[in-house]
Amino acid sequence: MRRFLTGTAALAAVATSLAGLVVPVSAAAASGLPFRPISHNVTTGQHHKGYNINGYNWGGYAATGSGFTSVSASWTEPRATCNSTNDLYAPWVGIDGYGSSTVEQTGVATDCSSGSPVNQAWYEMYPANPVYLSLSSYPVSAGDSIHASVTYAGSNRYTLKLSDSTKGWTYTTTKSLSASRASAEVIIESPTGAYPNFGTLNFSSATVNGASLGSSGPTALDPSSGGVYEAHTSALSGGTSFSEQYLHE
């Protein structure tokens, strides 16, 4: 992992300057842990004993090619149970990161550093540090209906949008980054390599470039840590829906 900051106070100073919306209360925010490009070359990965290609720090679907302009998906935020204070994961959607060095992404992180799960909305224009939204202004609870999208707005600009229709809020920001737009993803990821028990997470309404995720011929990935699979990605249903099944931390 890269771009660790040297302390909570240092990160708080940075966070305060970011539109006044960031409250770094989670372990992820305090430590600067990034949700980052896939950490291994999976293009030569193999299916193994009924699993999908080993996605290492990623699970879900990744479409590859060129000129991706949008990705979106919805999910119901699962009720997670912490196995340890090291557990941290997030469902997200994004452009780039599968074979490239940037990721433009947004989603909801679940952090167990306090011993109990804390859900926090965030976005990231990696390699910049993740930006965590205020828990009071943008709360997320288990059972909430979430929708996320990333759209290329031209001239190296990306519009990231995250909505919680249960709580009734929407956050939208447009950021600039020079990126290749060589992939688009609907993903779960654990930067620490340790998942809380999230049970089953169901993604729906998944689209790439305005069409179904399935129409892009995406690659299915199962996340692993230490050579052991942590979750399993289902087949696509109707080209737009799939599930992530928790296996273990």
Residue frames as qw, qx, qy, qz and C-alpha x, y, z in Angstrom:
[[0.000, 0.887, 0.461, 0.000, 0.00, 0.00, 0.00],
 [0.445, 0.238, 0.021, 0.863, 1.10, 3.53, -0.70],
 [0.092, -0.556, -0.125, -0.817, 0.47, 7.10, 0.41],
 [0.555, -0.566, -0.564, 0.232, 0.20, 6.53, 4.15],
 [0.046, -0.836, 0.083, -0.540, 0.02, 9.73, 6.16],
 [0.397, 0.278, -0.664, 0.569, 1.95, 10.27, 9.33],
 [0.063, -0.190, -0.732, 0.651, -0.88, 10.81, 11.77],
 [0.049, 0.690, 0.722, -0.004, -4.53, 11.58, 12.38],
 [0.089, -0.784, -0.148, 0.596, -3.81, 15.27, 12.96],
 [0.143, -0.337, 0.542, 0.756, -2.00, 15.59, 9.65],
 [0.062, 0.323, 0.846, 0.420, -4.85, 13.92, 7.80],
 [0.022, -0.752, -0.588, 0.296, -7.44, 16.00, 9.61],
 [0.082, -0.636, 0.116, 0.758, -5.72, 19.14, 8.35],
 [0.036, -0.078, 0.738, 0.670, -5.85, 17.85, 4.80],
 [0.007, 0.486, 0.868, 0.099, -9.45, 16.73, 5.21],
 [0.015, -0.709, -0.399, 0.581, -10.60, 20.09, 6.51],
 [0.004, 0.476, -0.339, -0.812, -9.42, 21.75, 3.30],
 [0.016, 0.105, 0.869, 0.482, -11.52, 19.43, 1.12],
 [0.298, -0.406, -0.489, -0.712, -14.76, 21.39, 0.75],
 [0.327, -0.305, 0.466, -0.764, -15.44, 21.17, 4.47],
 [0.835, -0.061, -0.210, -0.506, -17.18, 17.82, 3.99],
 [0.732, 0.180, -0.642, 0.139, -14.62, 15.35, 5.26],
 [0.558, -0.644, 0.354, -0.385, -14.64, 14.05, 8.79],
 [0.563, 0.362, -0.742, 0.041, -11.88, 11.41, 9.12],
 [0.630, -0.457, 0.384, -0.496, -13.43, 9.33, 11.88],
 [0.994, 0.024, 0.002, -0.103, -12.75, 5.84, 10.59],
 [0.703, -0.440, 0.425, 0.363, -9.54, 3.85, 10.78],
 [0.667, 0.439, 0.402, 0.448, -9.30, 4.01, 7.02],
 [0.154, 0.934, 0.085, 0.311, -9.38, 7.79, 7.08],
 [0.489, -0.840, 0.227, 0.054, -7.05, 8.05, 10.07],
 [0.711, -0.325, 0.500, 0.374, -4.40, 5.84, 8.51],
 [0.263, 0.648, -0.384, -0.603, -4.79, 6.97, 4.91],
 [0.501, 0.005, 0.851, 0.155, -5.48, 3.42, 3.69],
 [0.361, 0.365, -0.347, -0.785, -6.29, 3.64, -0.03],
 [0.785, 0.312, 0.518, -0.135, -8.71, 1.55, -2.03],
 [0.087, -0.669, 0.519, 0.526, -6.21, 1.04, -4.80],
 [0.644, 0.434, -0.489, -0.397, -5.57, -0.55, -8.20],
 [0.990, -0.104, -0.041, -0.089, -5.51, -4.33, -8.22],
 [0.361, -0.797, 0.480, 0.069, -2.23, -5.38, -6.63],
 [0.547, -0.212, 0.762, 0.274, -1.35, -8.35, -8.86],
 [0.307, 0.303, -0.584, -0.687, -1.41, -9.16, -12.55],
 [0.613, 0.131, 0.686, -0.370, -4.63, -11.15, -12.92],
 [0.587, 0.523, -0.286, -0.547, -4.65, -11.27, -16.71],
 [0.463, 0.314, -0.822, -0.103, -2.99, -14.70, -16.56],
 [0.427, -0.205, 0.678, -0.562, -5.05, -15.91, -13.60],
 [0.336, -0.027, -0.892, -0.302, -6.77, -19.28, -13.71],
 [0.729, -0.360, -0.086, -0.575, -10.10, -20.57, -12.47],
 [0.227, 0.289, -0.873, 0.321, -9.49, -22.90, -9.52],
 [0.123, -0.220, -0.919, 0.305, -11.83, -25.44, -7.90],
 [0.036, -0.706, -0.701, -0.090, -15.03, -23.67, -8.87],
 [0.196, -0.741, -0.167, 0.620, -13.78, -20.18, -8.07],
 [0.467, 0.878, 0.085, 0.061, -13.38, -17.27, -10.45],
 [0.604, 0.490, -0.245, 0.579, -10.02, -15.76, -11.37],
 [0.566, -0.486, -0.365, 0.557, -8.11, -14.73, -8.25],
 [0.137, 0.875, 0.176, 0.430, -8.70, -10.99, -7.88],
 [0.491, 0.069, -0.439, 0.750, -6.40, -10.64, -4.83],
 [0.033, -0.233, -0.441, 0.866, -7.58, -7.34, -3.29],
 [0.439, 0.143, -0.165, -0.872, -10.62, -7.17, -5.62],
 [0.261, 0.254, 0.931, -0.016, -13.80, -9.19, -5.97],
 [0.410, 0.640, 0.286, -0.584, -16.58, -8.53, -8.48],
 [0.698, 0.519, 0.426, 0.250, -16.54, -7.72, -12.18],
 [0.187, -0.658, 0.265, 0.680, -14.04, -5.74, -14.25],
 [0.692, 0.659, 0.288, 0.058, -14.60, -4.78, -17.90],
 [0.457, -0.483, 0.355, 0.658, -11.53, -3.99, -19.97],
 [0.544, 0.633, 0.437, 0.336, -10.95, -2.15, -23.22],
 [0.331, -0.007, 0.033, 0.943, -10.65, 1.56, -23.90],
 [0.127, -0.273, -0.238, -0.924, -12.60, 4.80, -23.68],
 [0.289, -0.514, -0.796, 0.137, -14.88, 3.87, -20.79],
 [0.050, -0.453, -0.081, -0.886, -17.22, 6.75, -19.97],
 [0.538, -0.414, 0.201, -0.706, -19.46, 5.54, -17.15],
 [0.434, -0.067, -0.891, 0.114, -20.14, 2.81, -14.61],
 [0.448, -0.352, 0.234, -0.788, -22.95, 2.51, -12.08],
 [0.485, -0.160, -0.860, -0.003, -24.55, 0.01, -9.72],
 [0.531, -0.537, 0.101, -0.647, -26.93, -0.26, -6.77],
 [0.519, -0.020, -0.826, 0.218, -26.81, -2.39, -3.63],
 [0.613, -0.712, -0.156, -0.304, -28.39, -2.78, -0.22],
 [0.082, 0.655, -0.627, 0.414, -25.76, -2.11, 2.44],
 [0.741, -0.158, -0.653, 0.013, -25.22, -5.42, 4.28],
 [0.590, -0.748, 0.168, -0.254, -25.24, -5.83, 8.04],
 [0.601, 0.463, -0.590, 0.277, -21.63, -6.70, 8.82],
 [0.797, -0.604, 0.006, -0.008, -20.23, -8.51, 11.86],
 [0.151, 0.822, -0.534, 0.127, -16.64, -7.74, 12.82],
 [0.944, -0.041, -0.286, 0.160, -14.23, -10.65, 13.21],
 [0.657, -0.260, -0.142, 0.693, -11.34, -8.41, 14.29],
 [0.046, -0.865, -0.106, 0.488, -10.42, -4.74, 14.54],
 [0.270, -0.343, 0.583, 0.686, -8.41, -5.19, 11.33],
 [0.382, 0.486, 0.764, 0.187, -11.53, -5.79, 9.23],
 [0.145, 0.613, -0.038, -0.776, -12.18, -3.19, 6.56],
 [0.367, 0.219, 0.772, 0.470, -13.95, -3.47, 3.21],
 [0.288, 0.498, 0.090, -0.813, -15.99, -1.52, 0.71],
 [0.538, 0.509, 0.634, 0.223, -18.32, -2.11, -2.21],
 [0.000, -0.672, 0.112, 0.732, -17.62, 0.47, -4.92],
 [0.703, 0.607, 0.334, 0.160, -17.88, 1.33, -8.60],
 [0.254, -0.759, 0.277, 0.532, -15.07, 2.88, -10.59],
 [0.716, 0.693, -0.081, 0.037, -13.19, 3.49, -13.80],
 [0.387, 0.684, -0.564, 0.254, -9.57, 2.33, -14.24],
 [0.516, -0.570, 0.558, -0.311, -7.38, 0.31, -11.86],
 [0.913, 0.040, 0.407, 0.001, -7.47, -3.05, -13.68],
 [0.766, 0.253, 0.269, 0.526, -4.10, -2.88, -15.40],
 [0.239, 0.723, 0.025, 0.647, -3.66, 0.87, -14.89],
 [0.449, -0.001, -0.523, 0.725, -2.28, 3.01, -12.08],
 [0.234, -0.127, 0.203, -0.942, -5.29, 5.20, -11.27],
 [0.114, -0.458, -0.881, -0.048, -8.79, 4.51, -9.97],
 [0.244, -0.182, 0.012, -0.953, -11.72, 6.96, -10.01],
 [0.424, -0.250, -0.869, -0.037, -14.18, 5.42, -7.56],
 [0.349, -0.337, 0.292, -0.824, -16.90, 5.86, -4.95],
 [0.628, -0.227, -0.731, -0.142, -18.69, 3.61, -2.47],
 [0.603, -0.680, 0.095, -0.407, -19.25, 2.82, 1.20],
 [0.408, 0.369, -0.761, 0.343, -16.49, 1.58, 3.51],
 [0.788, -0.546, -0.162, -0.233, -17.18, -0.58, 6.57],
 [0.299, 0.567, -0.593, 0.487, -14.51, -0.20, 9.23],
 [0.807, -0.433, -0.397, -0.059, -14.14, -2.40, 12.35],
 [0.433, 0.392, -0.484, 0.652, -11.27, -0.64, 14.12],
 [0.359, -0.441, 0.322, -0.757, -13.55, 0.33, 17.02],
 [0.176, -0.026, 0.948, -0.263, -14.70, -3.27, 17.43],
 [0.458, 0.552, 0.620, -0.318, -18.06, -2.52, 15.84],
 [0.458, 0.364, 0.541, 0.605, -18.81, -1.87, 12.15],
 [0.058, 0.702, 0.135, -0.697, -18.91, 1.77, 11.07],
 [0.555, 0.521, 0.538, 0.362, -20.22, 2.53, 7.58],
 [0.113, -0.726, 0.039, 0.677, -18.83, 5.63, 5.88],
 [0.642, 0.726, 0.240, 0.057, -19.38, 7.03, 2.40],
 [0.416, -0.602, 0.374, 0.570, -16.23, 7.92, 0.46],
 [0.738, 0.673, 0.037, 0.023, -14.72, 8.62, -2.92],
 [0.591, -0.528, 0.400, 0.460, -11.18, 8.40, -4.20],
 [0.608, 0.778, -0.150, -0.053, -9.19, 9.63, -7.17],
 [0.805, -0.405, 0.312, 0.299, -6.24, 7.30, -6.62],
 [0.661, -0.022, -0.560, 0.500, -3.30, 7.92, -6.20],
 [0.191, -0.497, 0.230, -0.815, -4.73, 10.79, -4.12],
 [0.026, 0.009, 0.873, -0.488, -5.92, 9.74, -0.66],
 [0.167, -0.536, -0.796, -0.226, -9.54, 8.69, -0.13],
 [0.175, -0.251, 0.134, -0.942, -12.02, 11.39, 0.89],
 [0.195, -0.363, -0.892, 0.185, -14.46, 10.31, 3.62],
 [0.224, -0.547, -0.295, -0.751, -17.79, 12.10, 3.96],
 [0.242, -0.307, 0.502, -0.772, -19.21, 13.35, 7.23],
 [0.138, -0.206, -0.964, 0.099, -21.06, 10.65, 9.17],
 [0.142, 0.479, 0.550, -0.669, -23.61, 13.19, 10.35],
 [0.357, 0.504, -0.159, -0.770, -24.31, 14.72, 6.93],
 [0.634, 0.326, -0.569, -0.410, -24.07, 11.49, 4.89],
 [0.530, -0.301, 0.726, -0.318, -25.01, 8.61, 7.24],
 [0.635, 0.186, -0.654, -0.366, -25.21, 5.03, 6.00],
 [0.593, -0.276, 0.626, -0.425, -26.82, 2.16, 7.93],
 [0.145, -0.020, 0.973, 0.179, -27.19, -1.54, 7.22],
 [0.302, 0.553, 0.767, -0.123, -30.23, -2.06, 5.04],
 [0.173, 0.731, -0.004, -0.660, -29.90, 1.27, 3.23],
 [0.733, 0.538, 0.377, 0.176, -30.36, 1.40, -0.55],
 [0.300, -0.658, 0.314, 0.615, -27.19, 2.74, -2.16],
 [0.721, 0.629, 0.239, 0.164, -26.55, 3.84, -5.74],
 [0.407, -0.651, 0.316, 0.558, -23.10, 4.81, -7.03],
 [0.711, 0.636, 0.234, 0.186, -21.83, 6.07, -10.36],
 [0.372, -0.555, 0.307, 0.678, -18.67, 7.43, -11.95],
 [0.587, 0.725, 0.354, 0.065, -18.97, 9.33, -15.23],
 [0.516, -0.081, 0.239, 0.819, -16.29, 10.77, -17.47],
 [0.139, 0.858, 0.349, -0.349, -17.19, 14.43, -17.99],
 [0.604, 0.710, 0.082, 0.353, -14.51, 15.22, -20.60],
 [0.195, 0.813, -0.302, 0.458, -11.21, 17.12, -20.36],
 [0.456, 0.170, -0.743, 0.459, -9.84, 14.70, -17.70],
 [0.361, -0.246, 0.386, -0.813, -12.81, 15.40, -15.40],
 [0.355, -0.193, -0.912, -0.065, -14.88, 12.75, -13.60],
 [0.495, -0.388, 0.087, -0.773, -18.21, 13.14, -11.84],
 [0.292, -0.032, -0.923, 0.247, -18.63, 10.83, -8.85],
 [0.525, -0.332, -0.052, -0.782, -22.12, 10.41, -7.40],
 [0.258, -0.077, -0.925, 0.270, -23.25, 8.45, -4.36],
 [0.490, -0.348, -0.110, -0.791, -26.84, 8.28, -3.11],
 [0.040, -0.117, -0.922, 0.368, -28.56, 6.76, -0.08],
 [0.341, -0.356, -0.462, -0.737, -32.26, 6.76, -0.99],
 [0.550, -0.492, -0.663, 0.126, -33.19, 5.35, 2.43],
 [0.384, -0.480, -0.301, 0.729, -31.61, 8.30, 4.24],
 [0.267, 0.889, 0.371, -0.014, -32.53, 10.71, 1.43],
 [0.175, -0.835, 0.270, 0.447, -29.12, 12.16, 0.58],
 [0.816, 0.485, 0.134, 0.282, -27.02, 12.44, -2.57],
 [0.361, -0.750, 0.278, 0.480, -23.39, 13.55, -2.81],
 [0.741, 0.593, 0.193, 0.247, -21.88, 14.62, -6.13],
 [0.294, -0.787, 0.284, 0.462, -18.41, 15.92, -6.90],
 [0.768, 0.625, 0.002, 0.135, -16.40, 16.49, -10.08],
 [0.534, -0.684, 0.374, 0.326, -12.64, 16.00, -9.95],
 [0.568, 0.741, -0.330, -0.139, -9.82, 16.14, -12.47],
 [0.647, -0.427, 0.612, 0.159, -7.31, 13.37, -13.15],
 [0.455, 0.554, -0.577, -0.391, -5.32, 12.29, -16.17],
 [0.624, -0.131, 0.749, -0.180, -6.29, 8.64, -16.59],
 [0.023, -0.190, 0.832, 0.521, -6.47, 5.99, -19.31],
 [0.689, 0.157, 0.170, -0.687, -10.14, 4.92, -18.92],
 [0.356, 0.338, -0.835, -0.248, -9.03, 1.37, -19.75],
 [0.286, -0.208, -0.931, 0.091, -11.41, -0.49, -17.41],
 [0.463, -0.383, 0.033, -0.799, -14.67, -0.16, -15.50],
 [0.337, 0.012, -0.906, 0.255, -15.59, -2.13, -12.38],
 [0.653, -0.532, -0.042, -0.537, -18.20, -3.07, -9.80],
 [0.554, 0.304, -0.676, 0.380, -16.10, -4.32, -6.89],
 [0.678, -0.731, -0.026, -0.073, -15.71, -5.26, -3.25],
 [0.571, 0.515, -0.428, 0.474, -12.28, -4.63, -1.76],
 [0.688, -0.711, -0.091, 0.114, -10.47, -4.98, 1.56],
 [0.296, 0.833, -0.381, 0.270, -7.30, -2.83, 1.79],
 [0.404, -0.605, 0.628, -0.277, -6.31, -4.74, 4.95],
 [0.439, 0.203, -0.858, -0.174, -6.99, -8.17, 3.42],
 [0.044, -0.174, -0.886, 0.428, -9.51, -8.86, 6.21],
 [0.333, -0.358, -0.471, -0.735, -13.26, -8.85, 5.60],
 [0.418, -0.049, 0.586, -0.692, -15.95, -8.50, 8.23],
 [0.200, 0.271, 0.937, 0.094, -18.73, -11.05, 7.83],
 [0.291, 0.224, -0.076, -0.927, -21.06, -9.23, 5.43],
 [0.636, 0.286, 0.646, -0.311, -23.09, -12.31, 4.54],
 [0.501, 0.405, 0.619, 0.451, -24.36, -11.73, 1.02],
 [0.036, 0.578, -0.028, -0.815, -24.03, -8.46, -0.85],
 [0.529, 0.514, 0.651, 0.181, -26.29, -8.11, -3.89],
 [0.061, -0.360, 0.267, 0.892, -25.34, -5.72, -6.67],
 [0.438, 0.598, 0.671, 0.019, -28.09, -4.72, -9.12],
 [0.320, 0.928, 0.174, -0.082, -28.67, -2.29, -12.01],
 [0.527, -0.513, 0.386, 0.556, -24.98, -2.57, -12.92],
 [0.617, 0.764, 0.186, 0.039, -24.15, -0.72, -16.14],
 [0.514, -0.374, 0.332, 0.697, -21.06, 0.20, -18.12],
 [0.065, -0.101, 0.450, 0.885, -21.20, 2.96, -20.75],
 [0.508, 0.124, 0.052, -0.851, -24.97, 3.10, -20.29],
 [0.759, 0.078, -0.537, -0.360, -25.49, -0.59, -21.21],
 [0.898, -0.418, -0.013, -0.135, -25.65, -3.69, -19.04],
 [0.368, -0.699, 0.609, 0.066, -22.45, -4.74, -17.28],
 [0.783, 0.015, 0.616, 0.084, -22.71, -8.12, -18.99],
 [0.657, 0.738, 0.155, 0.019, -22.65, -6.56, -22.47],
 [0.078, 0.897, -0.436, -0.002, -19.05, -5.45, -21.83],
 [0.887, 0.184, -0.409, 0.111, -17.81, -9.03, -21.38],
 [0.234, -0.800, 0.429, -0.349, -16.38, -8.41, -17.90],
 [0.539, 0.214, -0.776, 0.248, -14.01, -10.67, -15.98],
 [0.724, -0.612, -0.175, -0.266, -15.33, -12.22, -12.75],
 [0.321, 0.490, -0.619, 0.523, -12.94, -11.93, -9.79],
 [0.751, -0.565, -0.341, -0.025, -12.86, -13.54, -6.33],
 [0.048, -0.848, 0.390, -0.356, -10.87, -11.73, -3.61],
 [0.906, -0.147, -0.335, 0.215, -8.17, -13.55, -1.67],
 [0.168, -0.862, 0.406, -0.254, -5.58, -12.96, 1.02],
 [0.371, -0.513, 0.770, -0.082, -2.59, -15.17, 1.68],
 [0.187, 0.169, -0.899, -0.359, -3.70, -17.51, -1.08],
 [0.070, 0.356, 0.898, -0.250, -7.11, -18.14, 0.55],
 [0.094, -0.458, -0.506, -0.725, -10.36, -16.97, -1.05],
 [0.007, 0.127, 0.540, -0.832, -12.35, -14.56, 1.11],
 [0.517, 0.434, 0.326, -0.662, -15.54, -14.19, -0.94],
 [0.387, 0.154, 0.819, 0.396, -17.16, -15.63, -4.05],
 [0.288, 0.358, -0.141, -0.877, -18.66, -13.70, -6.97],
 [0.631, 0.337, 0.673, -0.188, -21.76, -15.20, -8.56],
 [0.337, 0.283, 0.640, 0.629, -22.60, -15.37, -12.24],
 [0.165, 0.103, -0.041, -0.980, -24.35, -12.36, -13.72],
 [0.239, 0.503, 0.821, -0.129, -28.14, -12.45, -13.77],
 [0.301, 0.862, 0.407, -0.032, -29.78, -10.53, -16.61],
 [0.576, 0.502, 0.024, 0.645, -26.44, -8.88, -17.30],
 [0.050, -0.721, 0.089, -0.685, -26.91, -6.39, -14.47],
 [0.657, -0.611, 0.203, -0.392, -27.07, -8.26, -11.16],
 [0.720, 0.178, -0.632, 0.223, -24.73, -10.48, -9.15],
 [0.669, -0.726, -0.013, -0.161, -23.91, -11.34, -5.55],
 [0.301, 0.550, -0.671, 0.396, -20.84, -11.49, -3.35],
 [0.851, -0.426, -0.269, -0.148, -20.90, -14.28, -0.79],
 [0.210, -0.765, 0.542, -0.278, -18.69, -13.88, 2.29],
 [0.844, 0.087, -0.524, 0.071, -16.49, -16.91, 2.99],
 [0.711, -0.547, -0.243, 0.369, -14.21, -15.79, 5.83],
 [0.182, -0.942, 0.135, 0.250, -11.90, -13.03, 7.03]]
